[in-house]
Amino acid sequence: MPRQVTAFSNPLVKLARSLRDKKHRRREGLFLAEGLRILTEARETGRLPELLFFSDSSHKLIAKLIEETEAAGGEAIETTSDILHKISGKDNPQTVIGVYRQFDTALEAIDRAAAPLWIVAQALRDPGNLGTILRTGDAVGAGGLILIDDCADPFSVEAVRASMGALFTQRIAAARWETFLPWLRSGPGQLIGTSLNATTDYQAARYAKPAFILVGNEQAGLPRAYEAECDVLVKLPMLGKADSLNAAVATAVMAYEVINQWRRA
Amino acid sequence: MPRQVTAFSNPLVKLARSLRDKKHRRREGLFLAEGLRILTEARETGRLPELLFFSDSSHKLIAKLIEETEAAGGEAIETTSDILHKISGKDNPQTVIGVYRQFDTALEAIDRAAAPLWIVAQALRDPGNLGTILRTGDAVGAGGLILIDDCADPFSVEAVRASMGALFTQRIAAARWETFLPWLRSGPGQLIGTSLNATTDYQAARYAKPAFILVGNEQAGLPRAYEAECDVLVKLPMLGKADSLNAAVATAVMAYEVINQWRRA
């Protein structure tokens, strides 16, 4: 049976609220996901929350979440929308918020043969971009996202929100470049970079499985030394005054070209 | 000669600060743009700020902005980084912020023959998405962005920031659907919609100039009645669990397919 919590001072409310901060997420090994759509996506991939806060159990999918969360040993907590607002920090909080255990992000846990395509982000700073890239990764059938160097936290509220649940369907790994490169070269894999310095149009190159699309930092792009390691370095057509696209947009345009080539083959 | 302002209570500082709110932007007909990159982009398209706040004039491009702003009748104001922080609301404020006059957004001011491609956004709510779409529009050689129904404010700080200056290179119009549709049909134009309900793959359709790519609301997508008016209704391949992409990402994937077909022709 769900228990009722209406006090802001309740320790579980405080714990959930604290997970908006990276420091607390890291210490607890937990993160927040909000909204029925994302929590249902998580459930369908076999992930259930350790804590499930809800303000309305009349929806069938919420009732199902409550039941399965409790059956799996988690705790379902009926609360007020004021408290959900306090936890999420949003003006219009969702009617359901889950507290999940963070996943293993070891590079060694990635099985490259599990998917034809992987996305690799280097020093990506915007959690919204990171979440959007996860969402695109899901759409193009990527296996997951490998985070290189200092990236935004994939377990941040903004990243989870922008991923629209893809955080739960995509594998996530984190590694330094010095670790990633030997791992990549220890098996098959075509490393694809986009660069202003490239001379090859992105539609002129041929992409091979498993493909690893490497995306650089929003401001600086890829370091030259990383570009030099790419098997294919291509440029996207830029017909206007600007010389670059948003990082998540560039990733998607690149990824769709890769899968389009494979769809034609 | 730039004048110096160091008081938070200065009326020009207060005016600039107030432009973070839509109500004040609308009343004053002004908006904020931040950062040397965006202000230089604006200058290159012939747009100079009415007020230019800066904390450091040693950079050649800032000196040029100051000179041209004053020559055009605007006011250059030397100030502190604390005040720039107050105006922008960012922790790491840019060293230069401009206050610009809003552009005319009348649909009748759009000359469709001026570009092969236009983007039309319907009820797009996220100003970051809107700015990102402007940035993509510039990259694909679009003429501009037509905002249908209740969209986010293109002159908001978030939209200007995400546009990376494309706000100044793209035409922007705003109209109700009931006004837009007769305008569209009064001349040549292929209306292209993406939809979960479509059966045609986006690479199977043929795109004609001038093309109008219609993007729907982030949550709801396009209304069925709007889809029914599209000349071409296509779907993007979705290979994973999710059924949709981020709106700015979907727009970019669609737009690149359109220009790729034309590049091959």
Contacts between the chains, C-beta under 8 A, distances in Angstrom:
chain1	res1	chain2	res2	distance
A	41	B	241	6.7
A	41	B	242	7.8
A	44	B	241	7.3
A	45	B	241	7.7
A	128	B	128	6.9
A	132	B	246	4.7
A	132	B	248	8.0
A	132	B	249	6.3
A	135	B	242	6.3
A	135	B	245	6.6
A	135	B	246	5.9
A	135	B	249	7.7
A	136	B	245	6.2
A	136	B	246	7.2
A	136	B	249	5.7
A	137	B	240	7.7
A	138	B	240	3.6
A	138	B	241	5.9
A	138	B	242	4.9
A	139	B	236	7.6
A	139	B	237	7.8
A	139	B	238	5.1
A	139	B	239	6.5
A	139	B	240	5.5
A	139	B	242	5.8
A	139	B	244	8.0
A	139	B	245	5.5
A	140	B	237	7.9
A	140	B	239	5.9
A	140	B	240	7.4
A	141	B	239	3.4
A	141	B	240	5.8
A	142	B	240	7.9
A	162	B	246	7.2
A	164	B	242	6.2
A	164	B	244	7.8
A	165	B	241	7.6
A	165	B	242	6.8
A	166	B	240	7.4
A	166	B	241	7.7
A	166	B	242	6.1
A	169	B	240	6.2
A	169	B	241	4.9
A	169	B	242	7.6
A	203	B	260	6.3
A	203	B	263	7.8
A	236	B	139	7.6
A	236	B	256	7.6
A	237	B	139	7.8
A	237	B	140	7.8
A	237	B	256	7.9
A	237	B	259	6.7
A	237	B	260	8.0
A	237	B	263	6.8
A	238	B	139	5.1
A	239	B	139	6.5
A	239	B	140	5.9
A	239	B	141	3.5
A	239	B	259	6.9
A	240	B	137	7.7
A	240	B	138	3.6
A	240	B	139	5.4
A	240	B	140	7.4
A	240	B	141	5.8
A	240	B	142	7.9
A	240	B	166	7.3
A	240	B	169	6.2
A	241	B	41	6.8
A	241	B	44	7.4
A	241	B	45	7.7
A	241	B	138	5.9
A	241	B	165	7.6
A	241	B	166	7.7
A	241	B	169	4.9
A	242	B	41	7.8
A	242	B	135	6.3
A	242	B	138	4.9
A	242	B	139	5.8
A	242	B	164	6.3
A	242	B	165	6.8
A	242	B	166	6.1
A	242	B	169	7.6
A	244	B	139	8.0
A	244	B	164	7.8
A	245	B	135	6.6
A	245	B	136	6.2
A	245	B	139	5.5
A	245	B	252	7.0
A	246	B	132	4.7
A	246	B	135	5.9
A	246	B	136	7.2
A	246	B	162	7.2
A	246	B	248	7.0
A	248	B	132	8.0
A	248	B	246	7.0
A	248	B	248	7.7
A	248	B	249	6.2
A	249	B	132	6.3
A	249	B	135	7.7
A	249	B	136	5.7
A	249	B	248	6.2
A	249	B	249	5.9
A	249	B	252	4.4
A	252	B	245	7.0
A	252	B	249	4.4
A	252	B	252	6.2
A	252	B	253	5.6
A	253	B	252	5.6
A	253	B	253	6.2
A	253	B	256	4.9
A	256	B	236	7.6
A	256	B	237	7.9
A	256	B	253	4.9
A	256	B	256	7.5
A	256	B	257	7.9
A	257	B	256	7.9
A	259	B	237	6.7
A	259	B	239	6.9
A	260	B	203	6.3
A	263	B	203	7.8
A	263	B	237	6.9
